[in-house]
Amino acid sequence: MNDPNQTRFDQPDDDDDLLRIVREALDEGPSLLAHQRAARANRHACRHHLLAEVDADSHEDGLLVRSNATADRALCLTAGALSVELELLEEDGSIVGQVIPAEPATIAIEQFPDGLVEPVRLEVATDRSGRFDAVLRPGPLRVAIDNGTDRLVSPWITR
């Protein structure tokens, strides 16, 4: 804003000022359209999967004690008899996880990478021990697990 005494809620002088104020407001965070698409995708996924509950979260519980240089996050999610332990590694952007009980399963990771309004979907398979890993882009994500019998979908997770 050109006038240091003007707040963003003051009346703009002309259309150019109004457009600049609107652009600034829209640049401050994810668009409303991105939120609407995420909510619609969440409703669709939840019709077909059990929504997992977060049993443990290192950001909430203070479980990981590391230097301030990293912001790794560990989570344990459960829905019915199916659980998944996840670790989101900040250094290389990877996710490492294990499905419990240990068995082959398909893992679908859905993301809204920073700056994109359409979700990106990645599928990986677990090994016989239920372990999986993938490299992700920054941004919110959720994990859906299908072992042929049970289906679990995590809430959206921020990193």
MARRONU-541616 format. One record per atom (N, C-alpha, C): y, z, x; chain. Coordinates in steps of 0.2 Angstrom, whole numbers, padded with zeros to 4 digits. Atoms other than C-alpha are relative to their C-alpha. Layout:
MARRONU-541616
+-------+-------+-------+-------+
!     y !     z !     x ! kette !
+-------+-------+-------+-------+
!     Y !     Z !     X !     A !
...
+-------+-------+-------+-------+
This chain:
MARRONU-541616
+-------+-------+-------+-------+
!     y !     z !     x ! kette !
+-------+-------+-------+-------+
! -0006 !  0000 !  0004 !     A !
!  0000 !  0000 !  0000 !     A !
!  0006 !  0000 !  0004 !     A !
! -0006 !  0001 ! -0004 !     A !
!  0017 ! -0005 !  0007 !     A !
!  0004 !  0006 ! -0001 !     A !
! -0004 ! -0006 !  0001 !     A !
!  0026 !  0010 !  0000 !     A !
! -0004 !  0007 !  0001 !     A !
!  0004 ! -0006 ! -0001 !     A !
!  0020 !  0027 !  0007 !     A !
!  0000 !  0005 ! -0006 !     A !
! -0001 ! -0005 !  0006 !     A !
!  0026 !  0036 ! -0009 !     A !
! -0004 ! -0003 ! -0006 !     A !
!  0004 !  0003 !  0005 !     A !
!  0016 !  0024 ! -0020 !     A !
! -0007 !  0002 !  0000 !     A !
!  0007 ! -0001 !  0000 !     A !
! -0001 !  0030 ! -0026 !     A !
! -0003 ! -0006 ! -0003 !     A !
!  0003 !  0006 !  0003 !     A !
! -0014 !  0018 ! -0032 !     A !
!  0000 !  0000 ! -0007 !     A !
!  0000 ! -0001 !  0008 !     A !
! -0011 !  0024 ! -0050 !     A !
!  0007 ! -0002 ! -0002 !     A !
! -0007 !  0002 !  0002 !     A !
!  0008 !  0019 ! -0049 !     A !
! -0001 ! -0008 ! -0003 !     A !
!  0000 !  0006 !  0003 !     A !
!  0012 !  0003 ! -0059 !     A !
!  0002 ! -0005 !  0006 !     A !
! -0001 !  0005 ! -0005 !     A !
!  0011 ! -0012 ! -0047 !     A !
!  0006 ! -0005 ! -0002 !     A !
! -0006 !  0004 !  0001 !     A !
!  0026 ! -0023 ! -0044 !     A !
! -0001 ! -0007 ! -0003 !     A !
!  0001 !  0007 !  0002 !     A !
!  0018 ! -0040 ! -0047 !     A !
! -0008 ! -0001 ! -0001 !     A !
!  0007 !  0001 !  0001 !     A !
!  0001 ! -0048 ! -0050 !     A !
! -0003 !  0000 !  0007 !     A !
!  0003 ! -0001 ! -0007 !     A !
! -0002 ! -0049 ! -0031 !     A !
! -0002 !  0007 !  0001 !     A !
!  0002 ! -0007 ! -0001 !     A !
! -0001 ! -0030 ! -0030 !     A !
! -0006 !  0002 ! -0004 !     A !
!  0005 ! -0002 !  0004 !     A !
! -0012 ! -0028 ! -0045 !     A !
! -0007 ! -0003 !  0002 !     A !
!  0006 !  0003 ! -0002 !     A !
! -0025 ! -0040 ! -0038 !     A !
! -0003 !  0004 !  0007 !     A !
!  0001 ! -0004 ! -0006 !     A !
! -0024 ! -0030 ! -0021 !     A !
! -0003 !  0007 ! -0002 !     A !
!  0003 ! -0007 !  0002 !     A !
! -0027 ! -0013 ! -0030 !     A !
! -0007 ! -0001 ! -0003 !     A !
!  0007 !  0001 !  0003 !     A !
! -0042 ! -0020 ! -0040 !     A !
! -0005 ! -0002 !  0006 !     A !
!  0005 !  0001 ! -0005 !     A !
! -0050 ! -0027 ! -0024 !     A !
! -0001 !  0006 !  0004 !     A !
!  0001 ! -0006 ! -0003 !     A !
! -0047 ! -0011 ! -0015 !     A !
! -0005 !  0005 ! -0003 !     A !
!  0005 ! -0005 !  0004 !     A !
! -0056 ! -0001 ! -0029 !     A !
! -0007 ! -0003 !  0000 !     A !
!  0006 !  0002 !  0000 !     A !
! -0070 ! -0013 ! -0029 !     A !
! -0004 !  0000 !  0007 !     A !
!  0003 ! -0001 ! -0007 !     A !
! -0073 ! -0012 ! -0010 !     A !
! -0002 !  0007 !  0001 !     A !
!  0001 ! -0007 ! -0002 !     A !
! -0074 !  0007 ! -0011 !     A !
! -0008 !  0001 ! -0001 !     A !
!  0007 ! -0002 !  0001 !     A !
! -0093 !  0007 ! -0016 !     A !
! -0004 ! -0006 ! -0003 !     A !
!  0004 !  0006 !  0003 !     A !
! -0107 ! -0003 ! -0024 !     A !
!  0003 ! -0002 ! -0007 !     A !
! -0003 !  0002 !  0007 !     A !
! -0102 ! -0013 ! -0039 !     A !
! -0004 !  0002 ! -0006 !     A !
!  0003 ! -0002 !  0007 !     A !
! -0105 ! -0009 ! -0057 !     A !
! -0006 ! -0004 ! -0001 !     A !
!  0005 !  0005 !  0001 !     A !
! -0116 ! -0024 ! -0058 !     A !
! -0006 !  0002 !  0004 !     A !
!  0005 ! -0003 ! -0004 !     A !
! -0127 ! -0017 ! -0044 !     A !
! -0004 !  0006 ! -0003 !     A !
!  0003 ! -0006 !  0004 !     A !
! -0129 ! -0001 ! -0053 !     A !
! -0004 ! -0001 ! -0006 !     A !
!  0003 !  0002 !  0006 !     A !
! -0133 ! -0009 ! -0069 !     A !
! -0007 ! -0004 !  0002 !     A !
!  0007 !  0003 ! -0002 !     A !
! -0147 ! -0020 ! -0060 !     A !
! -0005 !  0005 !  0002 !     A !
!  0004 ! -0005 ! -0002 !     A !
! -0154 ! -0005 ! -0052 !     A !
! -0003 !  0004 ! -0006 !     A !
!  0002 ! -0004 !  0005 !     A !
! -0155 !  0005 ! -0068 !     A !
! -0005 ! -0004 ! -0004 !     A !
!  0004 !  0004 !  0004 !     A !
! -0163 ! -0010 ! -0077 !     A !
! -0007 ! -0001 !  0003 !     A !
!  0006 !  0000 ! -0004 !     A !
! -0176 ! -0012 ! -0063 !     A !
! -0004 !  0006 !  0000 !     A !
!  0003 ! -0007 !  0001 !     A !
! -0179 !  0007 ! -0064 !     A !
! -0004 !  0000 ! -0006 !     A !
!  0003 ! -0001 !  0007 !     A !
! -0183 !  0006 ! -0083 !     A !
! -0006 ! -0004 !  0000 !     A !
!  0005 !  0005 !  0000 !     A !
! -0194 ! -0009 ! -0080 !     A !
! -0006 !  0003 !  0004 !     A !
!  0005 ! -0003 ! -0004 !     A !
! -0204 ! -0001 ! -0066 !     A !
! -0003 !  0006 ! -0003 !     A !
!  0003 ! -0007 !  0003 !     A !
! -0206 !  0016 ! -0075 !     A !
! -0004 ! -0001 ! -0006 !     A !
!  0004 !  0001 !  0005 !     A !
! -0214 !  0008 ! -0090 !     A !
! -0007 ! -0001 !  0002 !     A !
!  0007 !  0001 ! -0002 !     A !
! -0229 !  0003 ! -0079 !     A !
! -0002 !  0004 !  0005 !     A !
!  0002 ! -0005 ! -0005 !     A !
! -0229 !  0017 ! -0066 !     A !
!  0002 !  0007 ! -0002 !     A !
! -0002 ! -0007 !  0001 !     A !
! -0229 !  0036 ! -0066 !     A !
!  0006 !  0001 !  0004 !     A !
! -0006 ! -0002 ! -0004 !     A !
! -0212 !  0042 ! -0060 !     A !
! -0002 !  0006 !  0004 !     A !
!  0002 ! -0005 ! -0005 !     A !
! -0215 !  0052 ! -0044 !     A !
!  0005 !  0006 !  0000 !     A !
! -0004 ! -0006 ! -0001 !     A !
! -0208 !  0070 ! -0042 !     A !
!  0001 !  0001 !  0007 !     A !
! -0001 ! -0002 ! -0007 !     A !
! -0201 !  0075 ! -0026 !     A !
! -0002 !  0007 !  0001 !     A !
!  0003 ! -0006 ! -0001 !     A !
! -0211 !  0089 ! -0020 !     A !
!  0003 !  0003 !  0006 !     A !
! -0004 ! -0003 ! -0006 !     A !
! -0202 !  0091 ! -0003 !     A !
!  0004 ! -0006 !  0003 !     A !
! -0005 !  0004 ! -0003 !     A !
! -0187 !  0083 !  0005 !     A !
!  0003 !  0003 !  0006 !     A !
! -0003 ! -0003 ! -0006 !     A !
! -0181 !  0087 !  0023 !     A !
!  0007 !  0000 ! -0001 !     A !
! -0008 !  0000 !  0001 !     A !
! -0163 !  0083 !  0018 !     A !
!  0002 !  0006 ! -0005 !     A !
! -0001 ! -0005 !  0005 !     A !
! -0165 !  0096 !  0004 !     A !
! -0002 !  0007 !  0003 !     A !
!  0003 ! -0006 ! -0002 !     A !
! -0176 !  0109 !  0013 !     A !
!  0001 !  0001 !  0007 !     A !
! -0002 ! -0001 ! -0007 !     A !
! -0170 !  0107 !  0031 !     A !
! -0006 !  0001 !  0004 !     A !
!  0007 ! -0001 ! -0004 !     A !
! -0188 !  0104 !  0037 !     A !
!  0001 ! -0003 !  0007 !     A !
! -0001 !  0003 ! -0006 !     A !
! -0183 !  0092 !  0051 !     A !
!  0006 !  0003 !  0004 !     A !
! -0006 ! -0003 ! -0004 !     A !
! -0173 !  0100 !  0065 !     A !
!  0000 ! -0005 !  0006 !     A !
! -0001 !  0004 ! -0005 !     A !
! -0167 !  0087 !  0077 !     A !
!  0007 !  0000 !  0002 !     A !
! -0007 !  0001 ! -0002 !     A !
! -0151 !  0082 !  0086 !     A !
!  0004 ! -0003 ! -0005 !     A !
! -0005 !  0003 !  0004 !     A !
! -0136 !  0076 !  0077 !     A !
! -0001 ! -0008 !  0000 !     A !
!  0000 !  0007 ! -0001 !     A !
! -0140 !  0059 !  0084 !     A !
! -0004 ! -0004 ! -0005 !     A !
!  0005 !  0003 !  0005 !     A !
! -0154 !  0055 !  0071 !     A !
!  0001 !  0003 ! -0007 !     A !
!  0000 ! -0002 !  0006 !     A !
! -0155 !  0057 !  0053 !     A !
! -0006 ! -0002 ! -0004 !     A !
!  0006 !  0002 !  0003 !     A !
! -0173 !  0055 !  0050 !     A !
! -0001 !  0004 ! -0006 !     A !
!  0001 ! -0003 !  0006 !     A !
! -0180 !  0060 !  0033 !     A !
! -0007 !  0000 ! -0002 !     A !
!  0007 !  0000 !  0002 !     A !
! -0197 !  0066 !  0027 !     A !
!  0000 !  0002 ! -0007 !     A !
!  0001 ! -0001 !  0007 !     A !
! -0202 !  0066 !  0009 !     A !
! -0007 !  0001 ! -0002 !     A !
!  0007 !  0000 !  0003 !     A !
! -0218 !  0071 ! -0001 !     A !
!  0001 ! -0001 ! -0008 !     A !
! -0001 !  0002 !  0007 !     A !
! -0219 !  0063 ! -0018 !     A !
! -0007 !  0000 ! -0004 !     A !
!  0006 ! -0001 !  0004 !     A !
! -0232 !  0066 ! -0032 !     A !
!  0001 ! -0002 ! -0007 !     A !
!  0001 !  0002 !  0008 !     A !
! -0237 !  0058 ! -0049 !     A !
! -0007 !  0001 ! -0001 !     A !
!  0007 ! -0001 !  0002 !     A !
! -0253 !  0064 ! -0057 !     A !
! -0004 !  0002 !  0006 !     A !
!  0004 ! -0002 ! -0005 !     A !
! -0267 !  0064 ! -0044 !     A !
!  0002 ! -0004 !  0007 !     A !
! -0002 !  0004 ! -0006 !     A !
! -0258 !  0052 ! -0032 !     A !
!  0006 !  0003 !  0003 !     A !
! -0006 ! -0003 ! -0004 !     A !
! -0246 !  0058 ! -0018 !     A !
!  0001 ! -0005 !  0005 !     A !
! -0002 !  0004 ! -0006 !     A !
! -0237 !  0049 ! -0004 !     A !
!  0005 !  0005 !  0004 !     A !
! -0005 ! -0004 ! -0005 !     A !
! -0229 !  0057 !  0012 !     A !
!  0003 ! -0006 !  0003 !     A !
! -0004 !  0006 ! -0003 !     A !
! -0215 !  0046 !  0018 !     A !
!  0004 !  0003 !  0006 !     A !
! -0005 ! -0002 ! -0005 !     A !
! -0204 !  0047 !  0034 !     A !
!  0004 ! -0006 !  0001 !     A !
! -0005 !  0005 ! -0001 !     A !
! -0189 !  0037 !  0035 !     A !
!  0004 !  0001 !  0007 !     A !
! -0003 ! -0001 ! -0007 !     A !
! -0184 !  0034 !  0054 !     A !
!  0006 ! -0004 !  0001 !     A !
! -0007 !  0003 ! -0001 !     A !
! -0166 !  0031 !  0057 !     A !
!  0001 ! -0004 !  0006 !     A !
! -0001 !  0004 ! -0006 !     A !
! -0168 !  0024 !  0075 !     A !
! -0001 ! -0007 ! -0001 !     A !
!  0002 !  0007 !  0001 !     A !
! -0177 !  0008 !  0070 !     A !
!  0000 ! -0002 ! -0007 !     A !
!  0000 !  0002 !  0007 !     A !
! -0175 !  0008 !  0051 !     A !
! -0007 !  0000 ! -0003 !     A !
!  0006 !  0001 !  0003 !     A !
! -0193 !  0010 !  0048 !     A !
! -0002 !  0005 ! -0005 !     A !
!  0003 ! -0005 !  0005 !     A !
! -0203 !  0019 !  0035 !     A !
! -0008 !  0000 !  0002 !     A !
!  0007 ! -0002 ! -0002 !     A !
! -0220 !  0027 !  0039 !     A !
! -0003 !  0004 ! -0006 !     A !
!  0003 ! -0004 !  0006 !     A !
! -0231 !  0034 !  0025 !     A !
! -0007 !  0000 !  0000 !     A !
!  0007 !  0000 !  0001 !     A !
! -0248 !  0039 !  0020 !     A !
! -0001 !  0002 ! -0008 !     A !
!  0002 ! -0001 !  0007 !     A !
! -0255 !  0039 !  0002 !     A !
! -0006 !  0005 !  0000 !     A !
!  0005 ! -0005 !  0001 !     A !
! -0266 !  0054 ! -0003 !     A !
! -0002 !  0000 ! -0007 !     A !
!  0006 !  0000 ! -0005 !     A !
! -0280 !  0053 ! -0007 !     A !
!  0000 ! -0006 !  0004 !     A !
!  0000 !  0006 ! -0005 !     A !
! -0283 !  0041 !  0008 !     A !
! -0004 ! -0005 ! -0003 !     A !
!  0004 !  0005 !  0002 !     A !
! -0288 !  0025 !  0001 !     A !
!  0004 ! -0007 !  0000 !     A !
! -0004 !  0007 !  0000 !     A !
! -0283 !  0006 !  0001 !     A !
!  0005 !  0000 ! -0006 !     A !
! -0005 !  0001 !  0005 !     A !
! -0267 !  0003 ! -0009 !     A !
!  0005 ! -0005 !  0002 !     A !
! -0006 !  0004 ! -0001 !     A !
! -0253 ! -0009 ! -0011 !     A !
!  0006 !  0004 ! -0001 !     A !
! -0006 ! -0003 !  0000 !     A !
! -0236 ! -0003 ! -0007 !     A !
!  0006 ! -0005 ! -0001 !     A !
! -0006 !  0005 !  0001 !     A !
! -0221 ! -0012 ! -0014 !     A !
!  0007 !  0004 !  0001 !     A !
! -0006 ! -0003 ! -0002 !     A !
! -0204 ! -0007 ! -0006 !     A !
!  0005 ! -0004 ! -0003 !     A !
! -0005 !  0004 !  0003 !     A !
! -0189 ! -0012 ! -0016 !     A !
!  0007 !  0003 !  0003 !     A !
! -0006 ! -0002 ! -0003 !     A !
! -0172 ! -0011 ! -0008 !     A !
!  0006 ! -0003 ! -0003 !     A !
! -0007 !  0003 !  0001 !     A !
! -0153 ! -0014 ! -0012 !     A !
!  0003 !  0001 !  0007 !     A !
! -0003 !  0000 ! -0006 !     A !
! -0148 ! -0018 !  0006 !     A !
!  0007 !  0000 !  0000 !     A !
! -0007 !  0000 !  0000 !     A !
! -0130 ! -0014 !  0010 !     A !
!  0003 ! -0007 ! -0001 !     A !
! -0004 !  0007 !  0001 !     A !
! -0119 ! -0028 !  0003 !     A !
! -0003 ! -0004 ! -0004 !     A !
!  0003 !  0005 !  0005 !     A !
! -0132 ! -0036 ! -0008 !     A !
!  0000 !  0003 ! -0007 !     A !
!  0000 ! -0002 !  0007 !     A !
! -0132 ! -0035 ! -0027 !     A !
! -0007 ! -0001 ! -0003 !     A !
!  0007 !  0002 !  0002 !     A !
! -0150 ! -0042 ! -0029 !     A !
! -0005 !  0004 !  0004 !     A !
!  0005 ! -0004 ! -0004 !     A !
! -0165 ! -0031 ! -0024 !     A !
! -0004 ! -0005 !  0004 !     A !
!  0005 !  0003 ! -0004 !     A !
! -0176 ! -0036 ! -0010 !     A !
! -0007 !  0004 !  0000 !     A !
!  0007 ! -0003 !  0001 !     A !
! -0195 ! -0033 ! -0012 !     A !
! -0004 ! -0002 !  0006 !     A !
!  0004 !  0001 ! -0005 !     A !
! -0207 ! -0031 !  0002 !     A !
! -0007 !  0004 ! -0002 !     A !
!  0007 ! -0003 !  0001 !     A !
! -0226 ! -0028 !  0000 !     A !
! -0004 !  0001 !  0006 !     A !
!  0004 ! -0001 ! -0006 !     A !
! -0237 ! -0020 !  0013 !     A !
! -0007 !  0003 ! -0003 !     A !
!  0006 ! -0003 !  0002 !     A !
! -0255 ! -0014 !  0012 !     A !
! -0002 !  0006 !  0004 !     A !
!  0002 ! -0006 ! -0004 !     A !
! -0262 !  0003 !  0017 !     A !
! -0006 ! -0002 !  0004 !     A !
!  0006 !  0001 ! -0004 !     A !
! -0276 !  0004 !  0030 !     A !
! -0005 !  0005 ! -0004 !     A !
!  0005 ! -0004 !  0003 !     A !
! -0292 !  0014 !  0025 !     A !
!  0001 !  0007 ! -0001 !     A !
! -0002 ! -0007 !  0000 !     A !
! -0284 !  0030 !  0029 !     A !
!  0006 !  0001 ! -0005 !     A !
! -0006 !  0000 !  0004 !     A !
! -0270 !  0026 !  0017 !     A !
!  0007 !  0000 !  0003 !     A !
! -0006 !  0000 ! -0003 !     A !
! -0257 !  0024 !  0030 !     A !
!  0003 ! -0007 !  0000 !     A !
! -0004 !  0007 !  0000 !     A !
! -0243 !  0010 !  0030 !     A !
!  0006 !  0001 !  0004 !     A !
! -0007 !  0000 ! -0003 !     A !
! -0227 !  0006 !  0039 !     A !
!  0003 ! -0007 ! -0001 !     A !
! -0004 !  0006 !  0000 !     A !
! -0213 ! -0007 !  0038 !     A !
!  0007 !  0002 !  0003 !     A !
! -0007 ! -0001 ! -0002 !     A !
! -0196 ! -0010 !  0045 !     A !
!  0005 ! -0002 ! -0006 !     A !
! -0004 !  0001 !  0006 !     A !
! -0182 ! -0009 !  0032 !     A !
!  0007 ! -0001 !  0002 !     A !
! -0007 !  0001 ! -0001 !     A !
! -0164 ! -0014 !  0031 !     A !
!  0004 !  0007 ! -0003 !     A !
! -0003 ! -0006 !  0003 !     A !
! -0151 !  0000 !  0028 !     A !
!  0002 ! -0001 ! -0007 !     A !
! -0001 !  0000 !  0007 !     A !
! -0148 !  0005 !  0010 !     A !
! -0005 !  0003 ! -0004 !     A !
!  0004 ! -0003 !  0004 !     A !
! -0156 !  0013 ! -0005 !     A !
! -0007 ! -0003 ! -0001 !     A !
!  0007 !  0003 !  0001 !     A !
! -0175 !  0010 ! -0008 !     A !
! -0004 !  0005 ! -0005 !     A !
!  0005 ! -0003 !  0004 !     A !
! -0189 !  0015 ! -0019 !     A !
! -0007 ! -0003 !  0002 !     A !
!  0007 !  0002 ! -0002 !     A !
! -0208 !  0014 ! -0016 !     A !
! -0004 !  0000 ! -0006 !     A !
!  0005 !  0000 !  0006 !     A !
! -0221 !  0009 ! -0029 !     A !
! -0007 ! -0001 !  0003 !     A !
!  0006 !  0000 ! -0003 !     A !
! -0239 !  0012 ! -0025 !     A !
! -0005 ! -0001 ! -0006 !     A !
!  0005 !  0002 !  0005 !     A !
! -0254 !  0004 ! -0034 !     A !
! -0007 !  0000 !  0004 !     A !
!  0007 ! -0001 ! -0004 !     A !
! -0272 !  0010 ! -0028 !     A !
! -0005 ! -0003 ! -0005 !     A !
!  0005 !  0003 !  0004 !     A !
! -0280 !  0000 ! -0042 !     A !
! -0002 !  0005 ! -0006 !     A !
!  0001 ! -0005 !  0005 !     A !
! -0282 !  0016 ! -0053 !     A !
!  0006 !  0003 ! -0002 !     A !
! -0006 ! -0004 !  0001 !     A !
! -0266 !  0025 ! -0052 !     A !
!  0006 ! -0004 !  0002 !     A !
! -0006 !  0004 ! -0002 !     A !
! -0248 !  0018 ! -0051 !     A !
!  0005 !  0006 !  0001 !     A !
! -0006 ! -0005 ! -0001 !     A !
! -0233 !  0029 ! -0044 !     A !
!  0006 ! -0004 !  0002 !     A !
! -0006 !  0003 ! -0002 !     A !
! -0215 !  0024 ! -0042 !     A !
!  0004 !  0006 !  0002 !     A !
! -0004 ! -0006 ! -0002 !     A !
! -0203 !  0035 ! -0032 !     A !
!  0007 ! -0001 ! -0003 !     A !
! -0007 !  0001 !  0002 !     A !
! -0185 !  0038 ! -0038 !     A !
!  0003 ! -0004 !  0006 !     A !
! -0004 !  0003 ! -0005 !     A !
! -0172 !  0029 ! -0028 !     A !
!  0002 !  0005 !  0005 !     A !
! -0001 ! -0004 ! -0005 !     A !
! -0170 !  0036 ! -0011 !     A !
!  0006 ! -0003 !  0005 !     A !
! -0006 !  0002 ! -0005 !     A !
! -0154 !  0035 !  0000 !     A !
! -0002 !  0002 !  0007 !     A !
!  0001 ! -0002 ! -0007 !     A !
! -0154 !  0035 !  0019 !     A !
!  0006 !  0001 !  0003 !     A !
+-------+-------+-------+-------+
